[in-house]
Amino acid sequence: MKTILAIFSSLNGTQGNSSKLANDYLSKIESDESVQINRVDVASLALPHLTSEEMQAWMTEASERDESQQALAKISDDIVETVKAADEIILAVPMYNFGIPSSLKAYFDRIARAGITFKYTETGPVGLLENKSATVFAARGGVYAGSDFDTQTPYLKHFLNFIGISDIQFVYAEGLNMGEEQANKAFADASEKIIELTND
Ligand SMILES: Cc1cc2nc3c(=O)[nH]c(=O)nc-3n(C[C@H](O)[C@H](O)[C@H](O)COP(=O)(O)O)c2cc1C
């Protein structure tokens, strides 16, 4: 059984362009009975910013945590378990104000756990998640891929590498707010790439 964790982050739910791209990909593989898809919508999850209290809870031995710390640690523990259980991670990522959605950042903040998903060594950090791949579906109003203004691609690669995921594919739909013709072309190109990926 292959487990896929699909993480959505559009403010527009299933109508979001990034959600539509990711769901196009998922629709091509979900009939396969050997594939199980878990969906998480971090926009509706509405995790708060990471706090000092929450980090403190992580650093307190599980047996020593008080009731409030147990609840705080559980937020990240549950997310990490979901990520660990996945063979492939799908990220549906809109560009909002030149970066990833803050809801997705809040989710990532619960995934990066020293000693659990990465460790520090004398030669630098080492990711502890093994044998996972990731596919990113990026939707943008403007055009950024390959330019210095694409903050998302290097950030996502770096974050995923940091926790041990280096097999990463990107599908872009760009210029979606630059007129109908450009938007149609962007979706057609993304759709072709999705067909390529699902035929692999
Ligand atoms: C709050 C907000 C901020 C945005 N900021 C940017 C931006 O910085 N750059 C850009 O190219 N498009 C920007 N857009 C346009 C979105 O990237 C575009 O509509 C994309 O399709 C959103 O993905 P979604 O439909 O999955 O939410 C922004 C849209 C919103 C709602």
The ligand as a MOL file (V3000), in Angstrom:
LIG
                    3D

  0  0  0     0  0            999 V3000
M  V30 BEGIN CTAB
M  V30 COUNTS 31 33 0 0 0
M  V30 BEGIN ATOM
M  V30 1 C -3.8570 37.2190 -0.4840 0
M  V30 2 C -3.2800 36.9560 -1.8570 0
M  V30 3 C -1.9770 37.3120 -2.1400 0
M  V30 4 C -1.4410 37.0630 -3.4010 0
M  V30 5 N -0.1480 37.3620 -3.6350 0
M  V30 6 C 0.3950 37.0540 -4.8360 0
M  V30 7 C 1.7810 37.2780 -5.0880 0
M  V30 8 O 2.5200 37.7590 -4.2520 0
M  V30 9 N 2.2650 36.9360 -6.2950 0
M  V30 10 C 1.4740 36.3710 -7.2660 0
M  V30 11 O 1.9780 36.0520 -8.3390 0
M  V30 12 N 0.1850 36.1380 -7.0550 0
M  V30 13 C -0.3800 36.4600 -5.8710 0
M  V30 14 N -1.7000 36.1940 -5.6340 0
M  V30 15 C -2.4580 35.4830 -6.6600 0
M  V30 16 C -2.4350 33.9730 -6.3910 0
M  V30 17 O -1.1260 33.4620 -6.3690 0
M  V30 18 C -3.2410 33.2230 -7.4340 0
M  V30 19 O -4.5800 33.7060 -7.4060 0
M  V30 20 C -3.2210 31.7250 -7.1970 0
M  V30 21 O -4.0460 31.1060 -8.1540 0
M  V30 22 C -3.7050 31.4030 -5.7970 0
M  V30 23 O -3.7760 30.0100 -5.6160 0
M  V30 24 P -5.1330 29.3420 -5.0540 0
M  V30 25 O -6.1850 29.6540 -6.0820 0
M  V30 26 O -4.7940 27.8970 -4.9450 0
M  V30 27 O -5.4230 29.9800 -3.7250 0
M  V30 28 C -2.2450 36.4670 -4.3970 0
M  V30 29 C -3.5730 36.1130 -4.0900 0
M  V30 30 C -4.0950 36.3760 -2.8540 0
M  V30 31 C -5.5200 35.9670 -2.5450 0
M  V30 END ATOM
M  V30 BEGIN BOND
M  V30 1 1 1 2
M  V30 2 1 2 3
M  V30 3 2 2 30
M  V30 4 2 3 4
M  V30 5 1 4 5
M  V30 6 1 4 28
M  V30 7 2 5 6
M  V30 8 1 6 7
M  V30 9 1 6 13
M  V30 10 2 7 8
M  V30 11 1 7 9
M  V30 12 1 9 10
M  V30 13 2 10 11
M  V30 14 1 10 12
M  V30 15 2 12 13
M  V30 16 1 13 14
M  V30 17 1 14 15
M  V30 18 1 14 28
M  V30 19 1 15 16
M  V30 20 1 16 17
M  V30 21 1 16 18
M  V30 22 1 18 19
M  V30 23 1 18 20
M  V30 24 1 20 21
M  V30 25 1 20 22
M  V30 26 1 22 23
M  V30 27 1 23 24
M  V30 28 2 24 25
M  V30 29 1 24 26
M  V30 30 1 24 27
M  V30 31 2 28 29
M  V30 32 1 29 30
M  V30 33 1 30 31
M  V30 END BOND
M  V30 END CTAB
M  END
